[in-house]
Amino acid sequence: MSFASISDRIIRRARELNLKQKDIAEKTGASKASVSNWFSGKDNPTRFIMELSKVLKCEPEWLLKGEYRLSPESSQRAPVENNAEYYGRIDAWDSATPLHEDEVEVPFFMEVELAAGIGGELTLEIQGPKLRFSKSTLRRCGVEAGAAACVKVSGNSMEPRLFDGDVVGVNTLDKRIVDGKVYAINHSGLLRVKRLYRLPGGGLRINSINSAEHPDELYQDKELQDMVIIGRVFWHSSIWN
């Protein structure tokens, strides 16, 4: 065993932690002479290796052998686990790409299209951009293919959950309000994506996640004539800039 290499590692860690020899002596219980010998390479810290590794915040094996360097706390950490699952490659497509047998095209509604709908009803025959969904994804979300639509989020009112430009998938057959869920609504011709809460007497509270800039809006039953629930949001997509 090379004492010099051990002393090099002791000196290195002491410098990184801004520790003097007297500090190490006090914290380990070793004599100042012993610590001086560790630093000079005249002796090794075998008797005090556990105390020294704790003071220098490294593993004893690293001090003695130089094989690796980990903090003592690392051995007490919970095992590392997967937090992601590989789904496969992303295939590029455009309007000319044939639909796969497991795919359906979902209409992508813009604000002007929603405003043009009679009585706020979605007209799925409107020609415009479309997005593709796998049928299995829709089944997993409990959404019928013919009832799915996509809308684009505008502004920062739903940050940090939904950002400006995000696209959300909407189940147009699910209009039953569940407090705290996110819905697309046609509010006097304006497309809005908000959290909804029921109020006593048939009223409605419209909530933005970014409530600091967009306070809650409270509406009584009689004020809801110009508000139509398009459907509940079941999916969203975000592009990171």
Contacts in CASP RR format, 6 or more apart in sequence:
PFRMAT RR
TARGET T0000
AUTHOR 0000-0000-0000
METHOD contacts of the structure
MODEL  1
MSFASISDRIIRRARELNLKQKDIAEKTGASKASVSNWFSGKDNPTRFIM
ELSKVLKCEPEWLLKGEYRLSPESSQRAPVENNAEYYGRIDAWDSATPLH
EDEVEVPFFMEVELAAGIGGELTLEIQGPKLRFSKSTLRRCGVEAGAAAC
VKVSGNSMEPRLFDGDVVGVNTLDKRIVDGKVYAINHSGLLRVKRLYRLP
GGGLRINSINSAEHPDELYQDKELQDMVIIGRVFWHSSIWN
1 44 0 8 1.000
1 64 0 8 1.000
3 41 0 8 1.000
3 42 0 8 1.000
3 43 0 8 1.000
3 44 0 8 1.000
4 41 0 8 1.000
5 66 0 8 1.000
6 38 0 8 1.000
6 41 0 8 1.000
6 44 0 8 1.000
6 45 0 8 1.000
6 63 0 8 1.000
6 64 0 8 1.000
7 38 0 8 1.000
7 39 0 8 1.000
7 40 0 8 1.000
7 41 0 8 1.000
9 58 0 8 1.000
9 62 0 8 1.000
9 63 0 8 1.000
9 66 0 8 1.000
10 38 0 8 1.000
10 39 0 8 1.000
10 45 0 8 1.000
10 52 0 8 1.000
10 56 0 8 1.000
10 63 0 8 1.000
11 39 0 8 1.000
13 19 0 8 1.000
13 56 0 8 1.000
13 57 0 8 1.000
13 58 0 8 1.000
14 20 0 8 1.000
14 21 0 8 1.000
14 24 0 8 1.000
14 39 0 8 1.000
14 56 0 8 1.000
17 56 0 8 1.000
17 57 0 8 1.000
19 55 0 8 1.000
19 56 0 8 1.000
21 32 0 8 1.000
21 35 0 8 1.000
21 36 0 8 1.000
21 39 0 8 1.000
22 32 0 8 1.000
22 35 0 8 1.000
24 30 0 8 1.000
24 35 0 8 1.000
24 52 0 8 1.000
24 55 0 8 1.000
24 56 0 8 1.000
25 31 0 8 1.000
25 32 0 8 1.000
25 34 0 8 1.000
25 35 0 8 1.000
27 51 0 8 1.000
27 55 0 8 1.000
28 35 0 8 1.000
28 48 0 8 1.000
28 51 0 8 1.000
28 52 0 8 1.000
28 55 0 8 1.000
29 48 0 8 1.000
29 51 0 8 1.000
30 45 0 8 1.000
30 47 0 8 1.000
30 48 0 8 1.000
30 51 0 8 1.000
30 52 0 8 1.000
34 43 0 8 1.000
34 45 0 8 1.000
34 48 0 8 1.000
37 43 0 8 1.000
38 44 0 8 1.000
38 45 0 8 1.000
38 52 0 8 1.000
44 64 0 8 1.000
45 52 0 8 1.000
45 63 0 8 1.000
46 64 0 8 1.000
49 60 0 8 1.000
49 63 0 8 1.000
49 64 0 8 1.000
50 60 0 8 1.000
52 63 0 8 1.000
53 59 0 8 1.000
53 60 0 8 1.000
53 62 0 8 1.000
53 63 0 8 1.000
53 72 0 8 1.000
54 72 0 8 1.000
56 63 0 8 1.000
57 71 0 8 1.000
57 72 0 8 1.000
58 69 0 8 1.000
58 70 0 8 1.000
58 71 0 8 1.000
58 72 0 8 1.000
59 68 0 8 1.000
59 69 0 8 1.000
59 70 0 8 1.000
59 71 0 8 1.000
59 72 0 8 1.000
59 74 0 8 1.000
59 75 0 8 1.000
61 67 0 8 1.000
61 68 0 8 1.000
62 68 0 8 1.000
62 69 0 8 1.000
62 70 0 8 1.000
93 132 0 8 1.000
95 130 0 8 1.000
99 105 0 8 1.000
99 132 0 8 1.000
100 134 0 8 1.000
102 134 0 8 1.000
102 135 0 8 1.000
102 136 0 8 1.000
103 132 0 8 1.000
103 133 0 8 1.000
103 134 0 8 1.000
103 135 0 8 1.000
104 132 0 8 1.000
104 133 0 8 1.000
104 134 0 8 1.000
104 135 0 8 1.000
104 138 0 8 1.000
104 145 0 8 1.000
104 146 0 8 1.000
104 148 0 8 1.000
105 130 0 8 1.000
105 131 0 8 1.000
105 132 0 8 1.000
106 130 0 8 1.000
106 131 0 8 1.000
106 132 0 8 1.000
106 133 0 8 1.000
106 145 0 8 1.000
106 148 0 8 1.000
106 149 0 8 1.000
106 150 0 8 1.000
106 169 0 8 1.000
107 124 0 8 1.000
107 126 0 8 1.000
107 128 0 8 1.000
107 130 0 8 1.000
107 149 0 8 1.000
107 150 0 8 1.000
108 128 0 8 1.000
108 129 0 8 1.000
108 130 0 8 1.000
108 131 0 8 1.000
108 149 0 8 1.000
108 150 0 8 1.000
108 151 0 8 1.000
108 152 0 8 1.000
108 167 0 8 1.000
109 122 0 8 1.000
109 126 0 8 1.000
109 149 0 8 1.000
109 150 0 8 1.000
109 151 0 8 1.000
109 191 0 8 1.000
110 151 0 8 1.000
110 152 0 8 1.000
110 191 0 8 1.000
111 154 0 8 1.000
111 189 0 8 1.000
111 190 0 8 1.000
111 191 0 8 1.000
113 123 0 8 1.000
113 126 0 8 1.000
114 120 0 8 1.000
114 122 0 8 1.000
114 151 0 8 1.000
114 186 0 8 1.000
114 189 0 8 1.000
114 190 0 8 1.000
114 191 0 8 1.000
114 230 0 8 1.000
115 186 0 8 1.000
115 189 0 8 1.000
115 190 0 8 1.000
115 191 0 8 1.000
116 123 0 8 1.000
116 126 0 8 1.000
117 123 0 8 1.000
117 186 0 8 1.000
119 186 0 8 1.000
119 228 0 8 1.000
120 186 0 8 1.000
120 189 0 8 1.000
120 228 0 8 1.000
120 230 0 8 1.000
121 228 0 8 1.000
122 149 0 8 1.000
122 172 0 8 1.000
122 230 0 8 1.000
124 146 0 8 1.000
124 149 0 8 1.000
131 150 0 8 1.000
131 167 0 8 1.000
133 145 0 8 1.000
133 148 0 8 1.000
135 145 0 8 1.000
137 235 0 8 1.000
138 144 0 8 1.000
138 145 0 8 1.000
138 148 0 8 1.000
141 171 0 8 1.000
141 234 0 8 1.000
141 235 0 8 1.000
142 171 0 8 1.000
142 234 0 8 1.000
143 171 0 8 1.000
143 173 0 8 1.000
143 174 0 8 1.000
143 234 0 8 1.000
144 171 0 8 1.000
144 173 0 8 1.000
147 171 0 8 1.000
147 172 0 8 1.000
147 173 0 8 1.000
148 169 0 8 1.000
148 170 0 8 1.000
148 171 0 8 1.000
148 172 0 8 1.000
149 169 0 8 1.000
149 170 0 8 1.000
149 172 0 8 1.000
149 230 0 8 1.000
150 167 0 8 1.000
150 168 0 8 1.000
150 169 0 8 1.000
150 170 0 8 1.000
151 167 0 8 1.000
151 168 0 8 1.000
151 169 0 8 1.000
151 170 0 8 1.000
151 184 0 8 1.000
151 191 0 8 1.000
151 193 0 8 1.000
151 230 0 8 1.000
152 165 0 8 1.000
152 166 0 8 1.000
152 167 0 8 1.000
152 168 0 8 1.000
153 162 0 8 1.000
153 163 0 8 1.000
153 164 0 8 1.000
153 165 0 8 1.000
153 166 0 8 1.000
153 167 0 8 1.000
153 168 0 8 1.000
153 193 0 8 1.000
153 236 0 8 1.000
154 164 0 8 1.000
154 165 0 8 1.000
154 191 0 8 1.000
155 164 0 8 1.000
155 165 0 8 1.000
156 163 0 8 1.000
156 164 0 8 1.000
156 210 0 8 1.000
156 213 0 8 1.000
157 194 0 8 1.000
157 208 0 8 1.000
157 209 0 8 1.000
157 210 0 8 1.000
157 213 0 8 1.000
157 214 0 8 1.000
158 182 0 8 1.000
158 193 0 8 1.000
158 194 0 8 1.000
158 208 0 8 1.000
158 209 0 8 1.000
158 210 0 8 1.000
159 209 0 8 1.000
159 210 0 8 1.000
160 209 0 8 1.000
160 210 0 8 1.000
161 182 0 8 1.000
161 209 0 8 1.000
162 168 0 8 1.000
162 182 0 8 1.000
162 193 0 8 1.000
162 209 0 8 1.000
162 236 0 8 1.000
162 238 0 8 1.000
163 238 0 8 1.000
165 239 0 8 1.000
166 236 0 8 1.000
166 237 0 8 1.000
166 238 0 8 1.000
166 239 0 8 1.000
167 236 0 8 1.000
167 237 0 8 1.000
168 182 0 8 1.000
168 184 0 8 1.000
168 193 0 8 1.000
168 233 0 8 1.000
168 235 0 8 1.000
168 236 0 8 1.000
168 237 0 8 1.000
169 233 0 8 1.000
169 234 0 8 1.000
169 235 0 8 1.000
169 236 0 8 1.000
170 183 0 8 1.000
170 184 0 8 1.000
170 230 0 8 1.000
170 231 0 8 1.000
170 232 0 8 1.000
170 233 0 8 1.000
170 234 0 8 1.000
171 231 0 8 1.000
171 232 0 8 1.000
171 233 0 8 1.000
171 234 0 8 1.000
172 230 0 8 1.000
172 231 0 8 1.000
173 231 0 8 1.000
174 231 0 8 1.000
174 232 0 8 1.000
174 234 0 8 1.000
175 183 0 8 1.000
175 229 0 8 1.000
175 230 0 8 1.000
175 231 0 8 1.000
175 232 0 8 1.000
176 232 0 8 1.000
177 183 0 8 1.000
177 196 0 8 1.000
177 197 0 8 1.000
177 198 0 8 1.000
177 204 0 8 1.000
177 229 0 8 1.000
178 232 0 8 1.000
179 196 0 8 1.000
179 197 0 8 1.000
179 198 0 8 1.000
180 195 0 8 1.000
180 196 0 8 1.000
180 197 0 8 1.000
180 207 0 8 1.000
181 195 0 8 1.000
181 196 0 8 1.000
181 232 0 8 1.000
181 233 0 8 1.000
182 193 0 8 1.000
182 194 0 8 1.000
182 195 0 8 1.000
182 196 0 8 1.000
182 232 0 8 1.000
182 233 0 8 1.000
183 193 0 8 1.000
183 194 0 8 1.000
183 195 0 8 1.000
183 196 0 8 1.000
183 229 0 8 1.000
183 230 0 8 1.000
183 231 0 8 1.000
183 232 0 8 1.000
183 233 0 8 1.000
184 191 0 8 1.000
184 192 0 8 1.000
184 193 0 8 1.000
184 229 0 8 1.000
184 230 0 8 1.000
184 231 0 8 1.000
184 233 0 8 1.000
185 191 0 8 1.000
185 192 0 8 1.000
185 193 0 8 1.000
185 194 0 8 1.000
185 196 0 8 1.000
185 206 0 8 1.000
185 227 0 8 1.000
185 228 0 8 1.000
185 229 0 8 1.000
185 230 0 8 1.000
185 231 0 8 1.000
186 192 0 8 1.000
186 227 0 8 1.000
186 228 0 8 1.000
186 230 0 8 1.000
187 226 0 8 1.000
187 227 0 8 1.000
188 226 0 8 1.000
188 227 0 8 1.000
189 226 0 8 1.000
192 206 0 8 1.000
193 233 0 8 1.000
194 206 0 8 1.000
194 207 0 8 1.000
194 208 0 8 1.000
195 206 0 8 1.000
195 207 0 8 1.000
195 208 0 8 1.000
195 209 0 8 1.000
196 204 0 8 1.000
196 205 0 8 1.000
196 206 0 8 1.000
196 207 0 8 1.000
196 229 0 8 1.000
197 204 0 8 1.000
197 205 0 8 1.000
197 207 0 8 1.000
198 204 0 8 1.000
198 205 0 8 1.000
199 205 0 8 1.000
199 218 0 8 1.000
199 219 0 8 1.000
199 220 0 8 1.000
201 220 0 8 1.000
201 221 0 8 1.000
202 220 0 8 1.000
202 221 0 8 1.000
202 224 0 8 1.000
203 218 0 8 1.000
203 219 0 8 1.000
203 220 0 8 1.000
203 221 0 8 1.000
203 223 0 8 1.000
203 224 0 8 1.000
204 218 0 8 1.000
204 219 0 8 1.000
204 224 0 8 1.000
204 227 0 8 1.000
205 216 0 8 1.000
205 217 0 8 1.000
205 218 0 8 1.000
205 219 0 8 1.000
206 216 0 8 1.000
206 217 0 8 1.000
206 218 0 8 1.000
206 219 0 8 1.000
207 216 0 8 1.000
208 214 0 8 1.000
208 215 0 8 1.000
208 216 0 8 1.000
219 227 0 8 1.000
END
